[in-house]
């Protein structure tokens, strides 16, 4: 009997599913974008029902394209956009409010209040996170505060909370399983990463009833089974992990010091720091990578809020591109940016600044500036932001990385990876499949289901597509980084001036 693994990859702008065989070879895939809602300045929402329906549809489509029988699927793994908040009625299973997306900045004022109250050190010590609208806690509190009777209903045990992994598992199991894993729980700002449990002091601080919260299970393990009518068979759900942790796993970054960067809607650089969390002095997040049995892998993470979304904005917002793929050819049509600096901080700056007030800016425009210069500047911004994150990560750990593994949709862009190598001075390694987020979810599920004996076997199944090496001199690299940092300082100064 043939055996297959399924990866459900629920992202910020699209839902996808990939079918793998038990050697890690991709058999088929399907995906579709879903609607983004922007009800007010800085607000970002999703329809949680649409998230599930789109994920279910592409999963059925991928199975059909693979031309396999659903009974041949040994297990499925789930990986997901993180921090996004869904609250639903325990009886009906219906959301009581649109899902509040990780990008949403509506709780900036509440985060400022918490910071002014001096709570940041306590929260960072417990969670490894700064106080920021990025994380789930203030979003969840917002829903409970703004939906009539929601707090009272939550206290009565009538409402459930979950990040997207929890929501999908709940729906796939017909409302019988309410769980999450440590990698997703660790992004809520309610989870103690040292005790690996929900923190009651934080729950009191945000007035979150513990009964709302999902049970936390190891990332690699059995979560439940899908309702047979959904996918044509009752399939074991054998892994769950946030998208960036799944990508780290999919890149086989199993050793201390191994690192990868994912170019998605945002940009996320993660380094495996082993079984002990490392506290950052430079604005990096200390978080959970995954838990296998009783062993927990911790990571340092740098977050770039807007990465591939900058190209999407140039395409959809300004109409400068017909497609994202066009960006490489157009950017390569000019030798440099013509002095243009593009800071795509549409929802604030992430690592190492953590300043939600900074907005996007473009500097250096002249009459000679063309759309090609703007597109090239956007690609450079993706690489420059990542270079900044890598710099502070090496400083925090004392490690000098010989190379950086990369993935995500934009990792197919050779020009971007050439820029990344130039701005970091490192070799950049692109795997044979840049779909490492989905691959990580599938490999985790295969490990839980006994398809793979251990991590070494999973490593043996990985392959490299191409490596990129730096061509810039040290002096040219330093000059480019200095110009970039001058643009960041200017954008920060402007944002502070207009908000005073």
C-alpha positions in Angstrom: 0.0 0.0 0.0 1.3 3.4 -0.9 1.6 6.0 1.9 1.5 9.7 1.7 1.7 12.8 4.0 -0.4 15.9 3.8 0.7 19.4 4.7 -1.9 22.1 5.3 -0.2 25.4 5.0 -2.5 28.2 6.1 -0.9 31.5 5.5 -1.7 35.2 5.8 -2.8 35.7 2.3 -3.5 32.2 1.0 -4.3 28.7 2.0 -2.3 25.9 0.4 -2.0 22.1 0.6 0.9 19.9 -0.6 0.9 16.1 -0.8 4.2 14.4 -0.2 5.3 10.9 -0.6 7.1 9.2 2.3 10.5 10.2 0.8 9.6 13.9 1.0 8.9 14.2 -2.7 6.1 16.6 -3.6 3.3 14.8 -5.4 0.8 17.6 -5.9 -0.3 21.0 -4.6 -3.1 23.4 -4.6 -3.6 26.9 -3.3 -5.8 30.0 -3.4 -5.7 33.5 -2.0 -8.5 34.7 0.3 -9.8 38.2 1.0 -8.0 40.7 3.3 -10.1 43.2 5.2 -8.9 46.6 6.3 -11.9 48.2 8.1 -9.9 51.1 9.5 -6.4 52.6 9.4 -4.0 50.0 10.8 -6.7 47.3 11.1 -6.3 44.0 9.4 -8.9 41.2 9.6 -9.8 37.8 8.0 -13.0 35.9 7.8 -12.2 32.8 9.9 -14.9 30.8 8.1 -13.4 31.7 4.8 -10.0 30.6 6.1 -11.3 27.1 6.9 -13.4 26.8 3.7 -10.4 27.8 1.5 -8.1 25.4 3.4 -10.6 22.6 3.0 -11.1 23.3 -0.7 -7.4 23.3 -1.5 -6.8 20.2 0.5 -9.5 18.3 -1.4 -8.0 19.7 -4.7 -4.5 18.6 -3.8 -5.6 15.1 -3.0 -7.5 14.9 -6.3 -4.5 16.2 -8.3 -2.2 13.6 -6.6 -4.7 11.0 -7.8 -4.5 9.1 -4.5 -7.0 7.5 -2.3 -7.5 9.5 1.0 -7.1 6.2 2.9 -3.4 6.2 1.7 -2.7 9.3 3.6 -0.9 8.2 6.8 -1.0 11.6 8.5 -1.4 15.3 8.0 0.5 18.2 9.6 -0.7 21.8 10.0 1.3 24.9 9.8 -0.2 28.4 10.0 0.0 32.1 10.2 0.8 32.9 13.8 -0.6 35.3 16.4 -3.9 35.8 14.5 -6.8 35.5 16.9 -10.1 33.7 16.4 -12.8 33.6 19.1 -15.9 31.4 18.6 -19.1 30.2 20.3 -18.4 26.8 21.9 -21.9 25.6 21.1 -22.4 26.8 17.5 -18.8 26.9 16.4 -19.3 30.3 14.9 -16.8 33.1 15.3 -18.1 36.1 17.3 -15.8 38.6 15.5 -13.6 38.7 12.4 -10.2 37.1 13.0 -7.7 39.8 14.0 -4.6 39.3 12.0 -1.0 39.4 13.3 -0.4 42.5 11.2 -3.2 44.5 12.9 -2.1 47.5 14.9 -5.4 48.4 16.6 -4.1 47.7 20.1 -1.1 50.1 19.9 -2.5 52.4 22.6 -3.1 49.5 24.9 0.4 48.3 24.4 1.8 51.8 25.1 -0.2 51.8 28.4 1.2 48.4 29.4 4.7 49.6 28.6 4.2 52.8 30.6 3.0 50.7 33.5 6.4 49.0 33.6 5.1 45.6 32.7 7.5 44.9 29.8 10.3 43.2 31.9 7.9 40.8 33.6 6.2 39.9 30.3 9.5 39.4 28.4 10.9 37.2 31.2 7.9 34.9 31.1 7.1 34.9 27.4 10.3 36.0 25.6 8.3 38.7 23.8 8.1 42.5 24.0 4.8 44.1 24.5 3.5 44.7 21.0 0.2 44.6 19.0 1.8 41.8 16.9 1.1 39.2 19.6 -2.3 37.7 20.4 -3.0 38.8 24.0 -4.2 42.4 23.4 -6.1 41.3 20.3 -8.0 38.7 22.3 -8.7 41.2 25.0 -9.9 43.7 22.4 -12.5 41.2 21.1 -13.7 40.5 24.6 -14.0 44.2 25.3 -15.7 45.2 22.0 -18.2 42.3 21.4 -21.3 42.8 23.6 -21.4 40.4 26.6 -18.2 38.6 25.4 -16.3 38.8 28.6 -19.3 37.5 30.6 -19.8 34.7 28.1 -16.1 33.8 28.2 -16.3 33.5 32.0 -19.2 31.2 31.7 -17.2 28.9 29.5 -19.3 29.7 26.4 -16.5 31.0 24.2 -13.3 29.4 22.9 -10.1 31.1 21.7 -7.5 29.8 19.3 -4.8 30.8 16.9 -5.3 29.5 13.3 -3.9 26.0 14.1 -6.4 25.6 16.9 -9.3 26.8 14.7 -8.4 24.4 11.8 -8.0 21.4 14.1 -11.3 22.3 15.8 -13.1 22.5 12.4 -11.4 19.4 11.0 -12.5 17.3 14.0 -16.0 18.6 13.9 -15.6 20.6 17.1 -14.3 17.7 19.2 -10.7 18.8 19.7 -9.5 22.2 21.1 -5.7 22.1 21.2 -2.6 24.0 20.1 1.2 23.4 20.3 3.9 25.3 22.2 5.2 27.1 19.1 1.9 28.7 18.5 1.0 29.2 22.2 4.4 30.9 22.7 3.2 33.7 20.3 0.2 34.7 22.3 2.0 36.7 25.1 0.0 34.5 27.5 2.3 31.4 27.6 5.3 30.9 29.9 8.0 29.5 27.7 9.9 28.1 30.7 7.1 26.2 32.3 5.5 25.5 28.9 2.1 26.3 30.3 -0.5 29.1 30.2 0.6 31.8 32.8 -2.1 32.6 35.3 -0.5 36.0 36.2 -0.7 37.0 32.5 -4.2 35.7 32.2 -5.2 37.9 35.2 -3.5 40.9 33.7 -5.4 40.6 30.4 -8.6 39.3 32.1 -8.6 36.1 30.0 -10.6 33.2 31.4 -8.4 30.0 31.3 -11.4 28.0 30.1 -11.2 29.7 26.8 -7.7 28.5 26.1 -6.7 25.3 24.1 -4.8 22.4 25.7 -1.2 22.5 24.7 0.2 19.3 23.2 3.7 18.6 21.8 4.2 19.9 18.2 5.0 16.3 17.0 2.3 14.0 18.2 -1.3 12.9 17.7 -3.8 15.7 17.9 -6.9 13.9 16.7 -8.5 12.6 13.5 -10.4 14.5 10.8 -14.1 13.9 10.3 -14.3 11.3 7.5 -16.9 13.3 5.5 -14.5 16.2 5.0 -11.6 14.5 3.2 -13.0 11.1 2.3 -11.2 9.4 5.2 -10.5 9.8 8.9 -6.9 11.1 8.7 -4.6 11.5 11.7 -3.6 15.0 12.5 0.0 14.4 13.7 1.7 17.8 13.9 1.1 21.4 14.4 3.6 24.3 14.3 3.7 28.0 13.5 4.8 28.7 10.0 8.2 29.9 10.8 9.0 27.1 13.2 7.8 24.6 10.6 10.1 26.2 8.0 13.0 25.9 10.4 12.2 22.2 10.8 11.7 21.8 7.0 15.2 23.3 6.5 16.6 20.6 8.8 17.9 23.3 11.2 18.1 20.7 14.0 21.5 21.8 15.5 22.3 24.6 17.7 23.3 27.7 15.6 21.4 26.5 12.5 19.5 29.4 11.0 17.0 30.1 8.1 15.2 33.1 6.7 11.7 32.9 5.2 10.6 35.5 2.6 6.8 35.5 2.9 4.3 38.2 3.6 6.8 39.2 6.3 10.4 38.1 6.7 11.4 35.8 9.5 14.9 34.8 10.5 15.1 32.0 13.1 18.1 30.4 14.8 17.9 27.1 16.7 19.5 27.8 20.1 19.1 24.3 21.5 17.2 23.2 24.7 17.8 26.4 26.6 16.2 29.8 25.7 18.6 32.7 25.1 17.4 36.2 26.1 18.2 38.8 23.5 19.7 42.2 24.2 18.8 43.4 20.7 15.1 43.1 20.3 15.0 39.5 19.1 12.2 37.2 20.2 13.0 34.2 22.4 10.4 31.6 21.6 9.7 27.9 21.2 10.7 26.1 18.0 9.0 22.8 18.6 8.4 20.1 21.2 9.1 16.5 20.5 8.2 14.3 23.4 9.7 16.0 26.5 12.4 17.8 24.5 11.8 21.4 23.5 13.9 23.3 20.9 14.1 27.0 21.5 14.8 29.7 18.9 15.8 33.3 18.6 13.6 35.1 16.0 13.8 38.3 14.2 10.7 39.6 12.6 10.4 41.8 9.5 6.7 42.7 9.3 6.6 43.6 5.6 8.7 41.6 3.2 6.9 40.1 0.2 3.9 42.2 1.0 5.9 45.2 -0.3 5.9 43.6 -3.7 2.3 42.8 -3.4 1.6 46.5 -2.6 3.6 47.6 -5.6 1.4 45.2 -7.7 -2.0 45.8 -6.2 -1.7 49.2 -4.5 0.3 51.1 -7.2 -0.2 48.9 -10.2 3.6 49.0 -11.0 3.7 45.2 -11.6 1.4 42.8 -13.4 2.7 40.0 -11.2 5.1 39.4 -8.4 7.3 37.3 -10.7 7.8 40.4 -12.9 9.7 42.1 -10.0 13.0 40.3 -10.7 13.2 41.1 -14.4 12.1 44.7 -13.9 14.6 45.2 -11.0 17.4 43.7 -13.0 16.7 46.1 -15.8 18.6 48.8 -13.8 22.0 48.5 -12.3 21.1 50.1 -9.0 18.3 51.9 -7.2 19.3 55.4 -8.5 19.6 56.6 -4.9 16.1 55.5 -4.0 15.6 54.1 -0.5 12.3 52.3 0.2 11.3 51.6 3.8 8.2 49.4 3.7 7.3 49.8 7.4 3.5 49.9 6.6 2.6 48.4 10.0 5.6 49.6 12.0 9.2 48.3 12.4 9.9 44.9 13.9 13.3 43.6 15.0 15.5 45.3 16.2 13.5 48.5 16.6 10.0 47.3 17.7 8.4 50.7 16.9 4.7 50.3 15.8 4.4 54.1 15.1 6.8 54.1 12.1 5.2 54.2 8.7 6.5 53.5 5.3 8.7 55.9 3.4 10.5 56.4 0.1 13.6 58.7 0.0 15.8 59.9 -2.9 13.2 60.3 -5.6 14.2 62.4 -8.6 12.8 63.1 -12.1 14.9 60.2 -13.3 13.3 57.7 -10.9 11.4 54.9 -12.7 9.2 52.1 -11.5 12.2 49.8 -12.0 14.1 51.8 -9.4 11.2 51.5 -7.0 10.9 47.8 -7.5 14.6 47.2 -7.1 14.6 49.3 -3.9 11.8 47.1 -2.6 13.8 44.0 -3.2 16.8 45.6 -1.6 14.7 46.5 1.4 13.8 42.9 1.9 17.4 41.9 2.0 18.6 44.9 4.1 16.0 44.3 6.8 17.1 40.7 7.0 20.8 41.8 7.2 19.9 43.9 10.2 18.2 41.0 11.9 21.1 38.7 11.2 23.6 41.2 12.6 21.9 41.5 16.0 21.3 37.7 16.1 25.0 37.0 15.7 25.8 39.6 18.4 23.3 38.0 20.9 24.6 34.5 20.4 28.3 35.2 19.7 28.1 32.9 16.7 29.3 33.8 13.2 27.2 32.0 10.7 29.0 30.6 7.7 25.8 30.5 5.7 22.1 31.3 5.8 19.4 28.9 4.5 16.4 30.6 2.8 12.9 29.7 1.7 9.5 31.1 1.0 8.0 32.3 -2.3 10.4 35.1 -2.9 13.4 32.8 -2.4 12.9 31.8 -6.1 14.1 35.3 -7.0 17.8 35.0 -7.8 18.4 38.7 -7.7 17.0 39.0 -4.2 19.3 36.2 -3.0 22.3 37.8 -4.7 21.4 41.0 -2.8 21.0 39.1 0.4 24.5 37.5 0.1 26.0 40.9 -0.7 24.4 42.7 2.3 25.2 40.0 4.8 28.6 38.8 3.4 27.3 35.2 3.8 26.7 32.4 1.4 23.0 31.9 0.9 21.7 28.4 0.5 18.4 27.7 -1.4 16.9 24.2 -1.0 15.7 22.2 -3.9 12.2 23.0 -2.7 11.5 26.4 -1.3 8.2 25.1 0.2 10.0 24.3 3.4 7.1 25.5 5.6 4.8 22.8 4.2 7.7 20.3 4.1 8.4 20.9 7.8 4.7 20.3 8.7 4.7 17.0 6.6 8.1 15.8 8.1 6.8 16.5 11.6 3.7 14.5 10.9 5.7 11.7 9.4 8.0 11.6 12.4 4.9 11.4 14.7 3.4 8.6 12.6 6.5 6.5 12.5 7.3 7.1 8.8 10.7 8.5 9.7 12.9 6.9 12.4 14.6 10.1 13.5 15.8 13.6 12.5 18.8 12.1 10.8 16.6 10.3 8.3 14.7 13.5 7.6 18.0 15.3 7.0 19.1 12.6 4.5 16.0 13.4 2.4 16.9 17.1 1.9 18.7 18.6 -1.1 20.2 22.0 -2.2 19.2 23.8 -5.4 21.7 26.6 -5.5 24.1 28.7 -3.3 24.8 32.4 -3.7 28.0 34.1 -2.7 28.8 37.8 -2.0 30.3 40.0 -4.7 30.3 43.4 -2.9 33.5 44.6 -1.2 33.4 45.2 2.5 33.6 48.9 2.0 30.7 48.9 -0.5 28.7 46.8 1.8 29.2 49.1 4.8 28.3 52.1 2.7 25.0 50.5 1.5 24.1 49.6 5.1 25.0 53.1 6.3 22.7 54.7 3.7 19.9 52.2 4.7 20.2 53.0 8.4 20.1 56.8 7.6 16.8 56.2 5.9 15.5 54.3 8.9 16.5 57.1 11.3 14.8 59.6 9.1 11.6 57.6 9.0 11.6 57.2 12.8 12.2 60.9 13.3 9.3 61.8 11.0 6.9 59.4 12.7 7.8 60.8 16.1 7.5 64.4 14.9 3.9 63.9 13.6 2.7 61.9 16.6 3.9 64.4 19.2 
